[in-house]
Amino acid sequence: MVASMHTNRLIHEKSPYLLQHAHNPVDWQPWGEEAFHKARTEDKPIFLSIGYSTCHWCHVMERESFESEEIAHLMNRSFVPIKVDREERPDVDRIYMSFVQATTGGGGWPMSVWLTPDLKPFYGGTYFPPDNRYGRPGFGTLLEHIAKSWQSDRARILESSGDITRQLGEMLAAKAPPAVLDESALESCYYALRRSFDPQWGGFGGAPKFPRPVQFDFLFRYYWRTHQQEALDMALVTLREMYKGGMYDQLGGGFHRYSVDARWFVPHFEKMLYDQAQLAIAYLEAYQISQDAFYAQIARETLDYVLRDMTDVRGGFYSAEDADSVIDPADPKHKGEGAFYIWSAQEIDELLRKPESEWFCYRFGVEPGGNVAEDAHGEFTARNIFFQAHTIEETARHFGVSETEVESALAGASAQLMARRGQRVRPHLDDKILAGWNGLMISAFAKGAQALGSRRYLEAAQKAAAFVLSEMTRGDILLRRYREDEAAIPGFLDDYAFFAQGLLDLYEADFEVAHLKQAERLTRKMLELFEDPDGGFYSTATDEEALLMRLKDDYDGAEPSGNSIAILNLLRLEHITRDAAFGDAARRAFRHFAGRLQSAAITLPRMLAAYMFTLARPKQIVIAGDAQAMLAEIRRRFLPHAITLLAGESLAEWLPAVRDMRPVDGKAAAYVCENFTCQLPATDVGELARLLE
């Protein structure tokens, strides 16, 4: 019997990841009371498997183990198997990932955890091979051992799981020793980044190298505050080197997930929406600071990639594209890492004429035998990953032709290769729409519209915001996931914070007061659902079902923590609305996290960026009248601690403080205020520029 003849309960789910496993012979169940009840009534432990649809090793473990009739029989007989999409349920993922990291010293996906029927973990890990290898037990052997232990040594397992759960709760609830937050935390974060910086290739630490855009958030603002040139240089070098490597899609734009090597050359090929959003903003801010059009172009290419390949017709943004793709259309089950993106030299020679093919290969490092020196899995053998081996100038000089000629020829060659690539089988697209990640992407398009003057980017942000508000909200409740005409799963802190941030950024791009009102409404709901009276925010709401514990996310990783973004939203709203309740909540959160920020500043660079907002003298810039030249002056600058408002009747109805801010003698005017005290209005760009210095 083949796996496709099976159908389990996951067939009724919407998650692309869960649906990938709907025809496994494993009797998978989704996370929920029905599965928990089954475990209790049948007196079986739970096997919890957590992953996501574009996860390479999740696919490997499925092929090796979950499609195996023999292993499925062991799982179905002795366990209640539950599948969770970590992107739908980050709350479940965080709890059990904390357990795996605490007990094994590492973590990752797929995550494999065995639980008692009351959801307490007692054994876990990540990927397990199907059979015994290298002196380690395989997945089948492990299943048999745990099943026997459950029958013969139940009391010890229950006692151990109770102890582990209690210790885990204490560890996760433990706060750093009380501290007073001060500027030394900024210095600590800066010097930690400085010590780990790679001056040759950029980035922080060694291989593998992950983009962590929150570090750019911090470094740009630290530079703005201190004028420490090295802070800016570290960020700009990293952004430039990331773009030059194979981690950037040199043909189609957009960034892959991470680089397996130190020089950003060999990527893990999946593309995540949250990376595109945050990195686009980093390049936009680099452009505003440096005024170097190079960074603007990378931001533009990244945003264009999202519009082309990751945007739903109704406006929402999809979650991810897979790393694996079909190698040969005649054999759709044969997939390989990066197959959609890599090329043989022969393919290029057959498609492009000479000398264009020679120029292209020189520019992008293409070698006849392939350009990946070591490939443990054989997936890149005799193939090439495009990277910027030489500049346009170097290529022109090498072949003795003009730069203009090379640039034009390479643009045409890239278009031909892109068209041919489009005939390949595309990687799997995870087409679920997540409220929080859409919030990050709305911010990116809103900021792109401002910094690059693009109407198209503004319309993309507006359309996505309208989609989330119409399809993913129920009254005051924001829902996390939308797919195939169904919105579901009450939103988490990240969803409320990221989407409210997107609305605040969108307001500054189009000045639609409705976006401010919605951001305020969602933020008040966030305070109601997630705030701890002692300070900070839980990731889950007070009424969340079936969780061992409520956690406060205090790590700015691949995504910023919900707490970091929530705090900055509150500070911005305080300066917009003049409602001190918003600022008070932010200050309570800072007090709660002060010990963490003082002792481990490098873990929360985005929260430190929010802290710098409080140390600055935030400006409110109120524009009155048709002041396009003044807006252009504001938007070309990096002003991390400024809020721009457009005076008018609709804003004045909501914010009476701006009612008296009007054009002066028929001229458009800009009122630049600090802490709600305003300078005399500026009526020309030069005056405004002086006030913004």
Legacy VTK file of the C-alpha trace (Angstrom):
# vtk DataFile Version 3.0
C-alpha trace
ASCII
DATASET POLYDATA
POINTS 693 float
0.000 0.000 0.000
1.390 3.416 -0.884
1.148 6.478 1.301
-1.224 8.301 -1.066
-3.934 5.682 -0.350
-4.142 6.887 3.261
-6.043 9.887 4.516
-5.902 11.109 8.112
-7.586 13.916 10.028
-5.199 16.552 8.742
-7.119 16.543 5.452
-9.640 18.899 7.076
-6.990 21.500 7.999
-5.979 24.630 6.095
-2.280 24.714 6.951
-0.131 23.750 3.932
2.245 21.966 6.318
-0.483 19.854 7.881
-1.941 19.090 4.464
1.469 17.841 3.321
1.038 15.070 5.925
-2.656 14.361 5.311
-1.886 11.219 3.305
0.768 9.753 5.585
-0.143 6.354 7.030
0.397 7.958 10.443
-2.913 8.698 12.169
-2.045 12.375 12.605
-4.376 14.660 14.518
-4.282 18.452 14.740
-3.517 20.121 18.058
-6.737 20.319 20.045
-9.011 18.801 22.631
-10.081 15.880 20.448
-6.502 14.604 20.315
-5.912 15.287 24.012
-9.101 13.404 24.904
-7.977 10.449 22.809
-4.645 10.338 24.660
-6.375 10.433 28.047
-9.036 7.845 27.289
-6.626 5.441 25.554
-3.926 6.101 28.153
-1.278 6.771 25.523
1.536 9.304 25.386
1.423 11.950 22.684
4.015 12.183 19.944
4.146 15.856 18.975
5.804 16.773 15.681
6.261 20.476 14.924
7.524 21.970 11.677
6.506 24.157 8.756
5.797 23.600 5.088
9.069 24.960 3.657
11.314 23.106 6.135
13.869 20.916 4.323
14.502 18.422 7.145
10.770 18.184 7.811
10.430 16.874 4.263
13.299 14.454 4.835
11.792 13.015 8.017
8.439 12.669 6.305
9.914 10.694 3.412
12.050 8.506 5.655
9.695 7.883 8.574
6.182 9.256 8.311
5.587 7.623 4.921
6.868 4.284 6.244
4.112 1.723 6.923
6.259 0.032 9.550
7.026 3.195 11.502
3.448 4.436 11.124
2.227 1.178 12.667
4.475 1.738 15.706
3.245 5.326 16.078
-0.451 4.526 15.678
-0.308 1.538 18.037
1.460 3.175 20.968
1.015 6.950 20.638
-1.415 9.688 19.723
0.474 11.505 16.933
-0.162 15.264 16.707
1.098 17.606 13.982
1.559 21.347 14.566
2.460 24.058 12.067
4.804 26.289 14.049
3.840 29.287 11.934
0.174 28.862 12.824
0.845 28.046 16.474
4.041 29.793 17.606
2.742 29.566 21.179
2.883 25.762 21.170
6.214 25.810 19.372
7.856 28.171 21.882
6.928 26.070 24.891
8.180 22.762 23.562
11.182 24.282 21.810
12.211 25.684 25.186
12.000 22.149 26.565
14.064 20.650 23.736
16.709 23.363 24.009
16.906 23.011 27.786
17.253 19.224 27.690
19.378 18.701 24.572
21.317 21.950 24.223
19.962 22.574 20.722
16.794 22.953 18.741
15.329 23.181 15.280
12.734 21.692 13.008
11.283 19.196 12.661
10.861 19.141 16.410
9.904 15.807 17.959
8.553 15.735 21.520
6.855 13.030 23.560
4.224 14.249 26.032
2.096 12.744 28.750
-1.680 12.899 28.092
-1.765 16.108 30.170
0.741 17.694 27.725
3.847 17.569 29.923
7.012 16.795 27.917
9.320 13.964 28.947
11.563 13.348 25.909
12.422 15.331 22.811
14.759 16.174 19.990
14.670 17.365 16.414
15.269 15.219 13.328
15.656 11.477 13.923
16.844 9.148 11.113
14.607 6.130 10.483
17.132 3.486 11.530
20.144 3.062 13.792
23.120 5.047 12.523
26.516 6.019 13.864
25.876 4.352 17.196
22.617 6.286 17.720
19.161 4.760 17.824
16.894 5.382 14.854
13.352 6.713 15.070
11.767 3.264 14.961
13.976 1.953 17.767
13.258 5.054 19.821
9.502 4.661 19.395
9.653 1.054 20.613
11.821 1.987 23.603
9.545 4.851 24.704
6.418 2.715 24.242
7.908 -0.022 26.461
9.008 2.509 29.068
5.485 3.974 29.158
4.147 0.534 30.058
6.879 -0.587 32.438
8.128 2.611 34.046
5.114 4.903 33.962
5.524 6.300 37.468
9.057 7.482 36.780
8.040 9.122 33.494
5.126 10.958 35.123
7.289 12.113 38.016
10.042 13.212 35.649
7.648 15.080 33.340
6.145 16.885 36.315
9.590 17.893 37.571
10.709 18.984 34.099
7.570 21.043 33.552
7.947 22.754 36.912
11.615 23.520 36.302
10.888 24.732 32.782
8.181 27.047 34.083
10.539 28.430 36.729
13.303 28.911 34.177
11.067 30.676 31.675
9.389 32.820 34.329
12.676 33.791 35.967
13.531 37.420 35.536
17.026 38.806 35.441
17.986 40.522 38.687
16.291 43.906 39.049
18.185 46.688 37.342
17.835 50.279 36.298
17.888 50.580 32.533
20.459 53.071 31.338
22.656 53.840 28.354
25.233 51.248 29.355
22.902 48.654 27.804
23.383 50.370 24.449
27.152 50.212 24.821
26.953 46.557 25.815
24.960 45.649 22.707
27.218 47.672 20.420
30.444 46.139 21.729
28.987 42.630 21.587
28.211 43.178 17.903
31.617 44.730 17.340
33.399 41.723 18.871
31.524 39.241 16.679
31.677 41.262 13.444
33.337 39.659 10.416
35.250 42.534 8.768
35.877 40.586 5.553
32.416 39.276 4.696
30.205 41.211 7.069
27.758 39.591 9.424
28.152 38.652 13.034
29.718 35.363 14.073
30.824 32.508 11.851
29.076 30.000 9.629
26.227 29.402 9.245
25.274 33.036 8.913
21.708 34.155 9.426
20.433 37.607 8.580
19.153 39.157 11.802
17.657 42.462 10.687
17.034 43.643 14.259
20.799 44.184 14.460
20.576 46.746 11.656
17.692 48.458 13.458
19.941 48.873 16.462
23.148 49.845 14.647
21.515 52.527 12.515
19.890 54.118 15.545
23.024 53.795 17.629
24.949 55.553 14.871
22.293 58.269 14.645
22.579 58.808 18.408
26.339 58.545 18.917
27.825 59.289 15.460
29.954 56.175 15.961
31.050 55.552 12.377
31.999 51.941 13.020
28.387 51.110 13.907
27.241 52.368 10.517
30.103 50.696 8.680
29.349 47.267 10.193
25.752 47.492 9.011
26.538 48.801 5.529
29.305 46.257 4.895
27.023 43.400 5.985
24.161 44.561 3.777
26.496 44.930 0.795
28.151 41.511 1.235
24.829 39.721 1.787
23.598 41.094 -1.517
26.729 40.035 -3.399
26.481 36.392 -2.319
24.300 33.502 -3.346
22.069 34.244 -0.383
20.508 36.894 -2.583
18.589 35.656 -5.625
20.711 37.340 -8.293
18.102 36.734 -11.003
14.759 37.198 -9.306
15.453 39.309 -6.243
14.708 38.526 -2.622
16.764 36.863 0.079
17.108 33.203 0.966
16.886 32.142 4.607
20.559 31.890 5.555
24.036 31.054 4.315
25.717 27.797 5.275
29.159 29.417 4.875
30.781 32.582 6.180
30.761 34.482 2.873
27.040 34.379 2.126
27.704 32.116 -0.887
25.813 28.822 -0.414
22.327 29.544 0.893
19.585 27.486 2.398
17.238 28.345 -0.434
13.871 28.889 1.239
12.503 32.426 1.161
10.540 33.749 4.131
8.205 36.743 4.037
9.487 38.131 7.336
13.047 38.233 5.952
11.980 40.151 2.843
10.036 42.654 4.942
12.730 43.405 7.479
15.638 43.372 5.034
13.829 45.689 2.627
13.472 48.156 5.502
17.152 47.750 6.414
18.207 48.598 2.855
15.789 51.532 2.736
17.240 52.935 5.947
20.766 52.344 4.655
19.788 54.392 1.603
18.347 57.218 3.708
21.499 57.393 5.839
24.091 57.003 3.086
22.165 58.467 0.128
23.781 55.647 -1.884
21.350 54.510 -4.586
22.899 51.020 -4.419
20.892 50.282 -1.263
17.714 51.720 -2.750
18.032 49.360 -5.709
18.306 46.279 -3.493
15.249 47.366 -1.520
13.377 47.916 -4.779
14.306 44.477 -6.140
13.256 42.800 -2.890
9.892 44.559 -2.795
9.335 43.769 -6.472
10.019 40.088 -5.805
7.330 40.056 -3.104
4.844 41.757 -5.416
5.589 39.288 -8.197
5.774 35.983 -6.327
4.381 36.325 -2.810
1.257 38.462 -3.142
-2.306 37.176 -3.286
-4.666 38.763 -5.807
-6.699 40.150 -2.894
-3.647 41.878 -1.451
-2.417 39.665 1.373
1.161 38.390 1.389
2.059 34.698 1.370
4.317 33.177 4.000
7.206 31.400 2.279
8.708 29.571 -0.665
10.393 26.200 -0.188
14.097 25.459 -0.503
13.475 22.168 -2.309
12.085 21.915 -5.807
11.643 19.334 -8.550
14.832 18.511 -10.423
13.218 16.734 -13.393
9.541 17.377 -14.286
9.321 13.760 -15.483
10.053 12.640 -11.907
8.109 15.047 -9.647
9.020 13.122 -6.498
12.731 13.736 -7.077
13.421 17.051 -5.418
16.629 18.803 -4.519
17.757 21.753 -2.449
17.854 24.860 -4.624
17.055 23.010 -7.863
14.942 25.955 -9.065
17.838 28.402 -8.641
21.041 26.618 -9.736
22.484 26.214 -13.237
25.015 24.245 -15.207
27.430 26.154 -17.406
26.107 24.160 -20.376
22.564 25.480 -19.824
23.847 29.040 -19.947
25.945 28.439 -23.042
22.962 26.901 -24.840
20.662 29.788 -23.941
22.909 32.826 -24.351
24.984 33.875 -27.319
28.628 34.745 -27.068
30.069 37.031 -25.832
27.074 37.626 -23.517
27.388 34.139 -22.032
31.081 34.706 -21.272
30.378 38.069 -19.697
27.556 36.626 -17.620
29.633 33.684 -16.382
32.515 35.963 -15.435
30.237 38.415 -13.634
28.334 35.767 -11.669
31.079 33.241 -10.992
29.862 30.418 -13.233
32.393 27.584 -13.699
32.259 24.735 -16.270
32.380 22.091 -13.543
30.230 24.001 -11.058
31.301 26.579 -8.486
30.462 24.825 -5.196
33.703 23.228 -3.991
32.225 20.903 -1.382
28.715 19.507 -1.525
28.133 16.807 1.065
24.704 15.861 -0.328
25.633 16.008 -4.017
22.794 18.381 -4.824
25.042 21.076 -6.324
27.453 18.805 -8.221
28.426 20.401 -11.569
25.978 23.220 -10.894
26.434 26.901 -10.170
25.045 29.278 -7.607
25.036 32.798 -9.009
26.950 35.352 -6.955
28.673 38.609 -7.785
32.176 37.341 -8.499
33.078 40.552 -10.334
31.587 43.998 -10.680
30.265 45.459 -13.926
33.380 47.622 -14.058
35.705 44.620 -13.592
33.814 42.626 -16.207
34.053 45.436 -18.745
37.760 45.888 -18.096
38.428 42.132 -18.311
36.794 41.864 -21.746
37.924 45.248 -23.020
34.448 46.682 -23.617
32.453 49.558 -22.168
30.536 49.310 -18.904
27.390 50.482 -20.681
27.661 47.642 -23.183
28.201 45.052 -20.456
25.388 46.383 -18.297
22.920 46.319 -21.195
23.970 42.844 -22.314
23.775 41.401 -18.810
20.302 42.873 -18.264
19.145 41.092 -21.408
20.902 37.864 -20.405
19.308 37.941 -16.959
15.875 38.426 -18.510
16.440 35.387 -20.765
17.588 33.232 -17.857
14.683 34.435 -15.736
12.244 33.458 -18.483
13.840 30.013 -18.794
13.771 29.589 -15.011
10.085 30.381 -15.124
9.578 27.190 -17.143
10.945 25.078 -14.293
8.727 23.615 -11.593
8.518 26.311 -8.936
9.262 25.513 -5.297
6.272 24.840 -3.065
4.548 28.066 -2.029
3.167 28.300 1.486
0.186 30.456 0.616
-1.256 30.995 4.063
-1.526 34.644 5.056
-0.373 35.517 8.589
-1.511 38.756 10.204
1.784 39.488 11.949
4.022 38.815 8.963
1.684 40.868 6.784
2.108 43.695 9.276
5.879 43.556 8.788
5.457 43.576 5.011
2.966 46.464 5.124
5.622 48.453 7.019
8.173 47.637 4.322
5.933 48.729 1.457
4.822 51.854 3.332
8.426 52.837 3.986
9.343 51.952 0.397
6.570 54.223 -0.844
8.014 57.079 1.208
11.744 56.631 0.615
11.458 55.688 -3.073
8.404 57.743 -3.998
6.575 54.697 -5.341
2.812 54.793 -5.766
2.838 51.066 -6.541
4.347 50.229 -3.165
1.841 52.453 -1.386
-1.040 50.692 -3.109
0.396 47.299 -2.121
0.532 48.352 1.541
-2.976 49.783 1.413
-4.429 46.704 -0.251
-2.810 44.338 2.245
-4.003 46.395 5.210
-7.537 46.478 3.834
-7.413 42.695 3.345
-6.355 41.977 6.917
-8.900 44.413 8.341
-11.767 43.006 6.284
-10.943 39.287 6.267
-8.888 38.674 9.406
-10.653 40.667 12.096
-13.805 39.817 13.995
-14.889 42.891 15.902
-11.901 43.847 18.035
-10.242 40.442 17.632
-7.445 39.946 15.125
-7.111 36.443 13.672
-3.698 35.027 12.878
-4.139 32.925 9.746
-6.129 33.161 6.522
-6.209 30.539 3.811
-8.808 29.355 1.292
-11.527 31.744 2.480
-11.086 30.859 6.141
-9.625 33.073 8.853
-8.859 31.283 12.099
-6.736 31.140 15.267
-7.005 34.129 17.631
-4.037 36.406 17.093
-0.998 36.386 19.345
0.949 39.355 20.692
3.121 39.363 17.558
0.073 39.681 15.318
-1.359 42.655 17.181
2.003 44.415 17.558
3.326 43.826 14.027
0.060 44.702 12.320
-0.491 47.831 14.431
3.051 48.901 13.525
2.201 48.364 9.863
-0.837 50.627 10.212
1.203 53.355 11.926
3.785 53.218 9.132
1.061 53.204 6.489
-0.495 56.327 7.983
2.789 58.177 7.513
2.739 57.130 3.856
-0.848 58.045 2.937
-2.134 60.092 5.924
-5.417 58.183 6.074
-6.597 58.817 9.630
-8.505 55.528 9.602
-5.160 53.734 9.847
-4.271 55.656 13.015
-7.638 54.854 14.522
-7.296 51.158 13.742
-3.761 51.073 15.172
-5.005 52.696 18.370
-7.943 50.279 18.616
-5.783 47.202 18.116
-3.202 48.459 20.595
-5.838 48.983 23.275
-7.062 45.444 22.623
-3.475 44.223 22.852
-3.157 45.836 26.286
-6.356 44.127 27.387
-5.417 40.669 26.135
-1.688 40.388 26.718
-0.330 42.876 29.261
1.038 41.657 32.570
0.194 44.212 35.292
3.795 43.838 36.475
5.038 44.917 33.068
5.604 43.444 29.633
3.352 41.315 27.495
2.583 37.624 27.316
2.650 36.021 23.892
-0.796 34.497 24.381
-4.100 35.881 25.602
-5.504 35.180 29.068
-8.095 32.717 27.778
-5.744 30.623 25.603
-6.675 26.939 25.809
-4.523 23.923 26.565
-1.119 25.467 27.146
1.271 24.478 29.897
2.290 28.078 30.572
2.150 31.656 29.315
5.442 33.006 28.065
6.856 36.469 27.548
8.938 36.523 24.411
12.157 38.376 25.165
14.384 37.571 22.213
14.784 39.566 19.026
15.715 36.809 16.610
14.856 36.240 12.963
11.704 38.168 13.840
11.611 40.922 16.442
9.943 39.984 19.697
6.341 41.023 20.102
7.346 42.920 23.232
9.910 45.039 21.385
7.461 46.134 18.699
4.612 46.591 21.183
6.757 48.964 23.258
7.694 51.161 20.302
4.069 51.249 19.116
3.024 52.461 22.556
5.664 55.190 22.548
4.645 56.340 19.084
0.967 56.394 20.024
1.739 58.383 23.147
3.409 61.038 21.016
0.591 61.018 18.482
-2.415 60.957 20.796
-0.886 62.609 23.894
-2.426 59.790 25.939
0.094 59.038 28.698
-1.505 55.623 29.309
0.302 54.305 26.242
3.657 55.566 27.454
3.022 54.263 30.971
2.536 50.736 29.596
5.792 51.056 27.638
7.654 52.220 30.718
6.266 49.330 32.779
7.585 46.977 30.118
11.013 48.605 30.169
11.151 48.185 33.948
10.197 44.525 33.594
12.896 43.845 30.991
15.539 46.154 32.483
17.508 43.329 34.071
17.538 41.405 30.814
18.535 44.464 28.813
21.366 45.336 31.196
22.744 41.800 31.500
22.128 40.404 27.987
21.632 43.427 25.748
22.604 41.564 22.583
19.443 39.428 22.858
17.108 42.418 22.481
18.571 44.920 20.001
15.108 45.870 18.718
13.945 46.688 22.231
17.052 48.804 22.692
16.102 50.628 19.494
12.774 51.400 21.191
14.670 52.531 24.290
16.664 54.981 22.158
13.331 56.509 21.131
12.811 57.480 24.782
16.339 58.898 25.108
15.936 61.083 22.037
13.678 64.083 21.862
11.044 62.620 19.529
9.806 65.080 16.951
6.236 65.488 15.820
6.231 67.015 12.349
2.812 68.346 11.408
2.313 69.302 7.770
-0.416 71.788 6.918
-1.405 72.282 3.308
-0.084 70.784 0.074
3.592 70.432 0.955
5.006 67.833 -1.417
8.493 69.385 -1.434
8.559 69.413 2.369
7.388 65.809 2.525
10.122 64.842 0.088
12.690 66.520 2.360
11.390 64.593 5.371
11.230 61.272 3.560
14.712 61.381 2.099
16.148 61.600 5.621
16.691 58.934 8.262
14.545 60.246 11.119
14.055 57.273 13.457
12.496 59.327 16.231
10.109 61.479 14.228
6.385 61.153 13.632
4.833 62.899 10.641
1.175 63.979 10.710
-0.952 65.755 8.135
-3.162 68.444 9.621
-6.710 68.648 8.365
-10.303 68.250 9.415
-10.292 64.456 9.603
-7.213 64.382 11.841
-8.448 67.312 13.947
-11.690 65.474 14.739
-9.644 62.656 16.218
-6.735 64.769 17.494
-7.920 68.284 18.433
-4.346 69.433 19.180
-3.675 69.923 15.460
-6.800 71.985 14.796
-4.930 75.310 14.844
-2.080 74.131 12.634
-2.792 75.666 9.244
-0.971 76.991 6.188
0.706 80.376 6.713
-0.266 83.211 4.390
-1.482 80.697 1.857
1.765 78.743 1.961
2.061 75.150 3.104
3.701 74.965 6.517
5.560 72.397 8.604
5.276 72.554 12.384
8.219 70.767 14.033
7.510 69.969 17.661
9.440 68.256 20.445
7.577 66.919 23.443
4.486 68.750 22.196
6.255 72.144 22.101
6.406 73.518 18.558
8.845 75.755 16.723
7.561 78.525 14.502
6.176 76.979 11.314
8.546 76.502 8.396
7.205 77.553 5.020
10.103 76.532 2.792
12.284 73.455 2.466
15.462 75.173 3.660
13.820 76.268 6.899
12.452 72.777 7.457
15.846 71.202 6.788
17.422 73.371 9.500
14.745 72.308 12.007
15.308 68.639 11.213
19.081 68.730 11.799
LINES 1 694
693 0 1 2 3 4 5 6 7 8 9 10 11 12 13 14 15 16 17 18 19 20 21 22 23 24 25 26 27 28 29 30 31 32 33 34 35 36 37 38 39 40 41 42 43 44 45 46 47 48 49 50 51 52 53 54 55 56 57 58 59 60 61 62 63 64 65 66 67 68 69 70 71 72 73 74 75 76 77 78 79 80 81 82 83 84 85 86 87 88 89 90 91 92 93 94 95 96 97 98 99 100 101 102 103 104 105 106 107 108 109 110 111 112 113 114 115 116 117 118 119 120 121 122 123 124 125 126 127 128 129 130 131 132 133 134 135 136 137 138 139 140 141 142 143 144 145 146 147 148 149 150 151 152 153 154 155 156 157 158 159 160 161 162 163 164 165 166 167 168 169 170 171 172 173 174 175 176 177 178 179 180 181 182 183 184 185 186 187 188 189 190 191 192 193 194 195 196 197 198 199 200 201 202 203 204 205 206 207 208 209 210 211 212 213 214 215 216 217 218 219 220 221 222 223 224 225 226 227 228 229 230 231 232 233 234 235 236 237 238 239 240 241 242 243 244 245 246 247 248 249 250 251 252 253 254 255 256 257 258 259 260 261 262 263 264 265 266 267 268 269 270 271 272 273 274 275 276 277 278 279 280 281 282 283 284 285 286 287 288 289 290 291 292 293 294 295 296 297 298 299 300 301 302 303 304 305 306 307 308 309 310 311 312 313 314 315 316 317 318 319 320 321 322 323 324 325 326 327 328 329 330 331 332 333 334 335 336 337 338 339 340 341 342 343 344 345 346 347 348 349 350 351 352 353 354 355 356 357 358 359 360 361 362 363 364 365 366 367 368 369 370 371 372 373 374 375 376 377 378 379 380 381 382 383 384 385 386 387 388 389 390 391 392 393 394 395 396 397 398 399 400 401 402 403 404 405 406 407 408 409 410 411 412 413 414 415 416 417 418 419 420 421 422 423 424 425 426 427 428 429 430 431 432 433 434 435 436 437 438 439 440 441 442 443 444 445 446 447 448 449 450 451 452 453 454 455 456 457 458 459 460 461 462 463 464 465 466 467 468 469 470 471 472 473 474 475 476 477 478 479 480 481 482 483 484 485 486 487 488 489 490 491 492 493 494 495 496 497 498 499 500 501 502 503 504 505 506 507 508 509 510 511 512 513 514 515 516 517 518 519 520 521 522 523 524 525 526 527 528 529 530 531 532 533 534 535 536 537 538 539 540 541 542 543 544 545 546 547 548 549 550 551 552 553 554 555 556 557 558 559 560 561 562 563 564 565 566 567 568 569 570 571 572 573 574 575 576 577 578 579 580 581 582 583 584 585 586 587 588 589 590 591 592 593 594 595 596 597 598 599 600 601 602 603 604 605 606 607 608 609 610 611 612 613 614 615 616 617 618 619 620 621 622 623 624 625 626 627 628 629 630 631 632 633 634 635 636 637 638 639 640 641 642 643 644 645 646 647 648 649 650 651 652 653 654 655 656 657 658 659 660 661 662 663 664 665 666 667 668 669 670 671 672 673 674 675 676 677 678 679 680 681 682 683 684 685 686 687 688 689 690 691 692
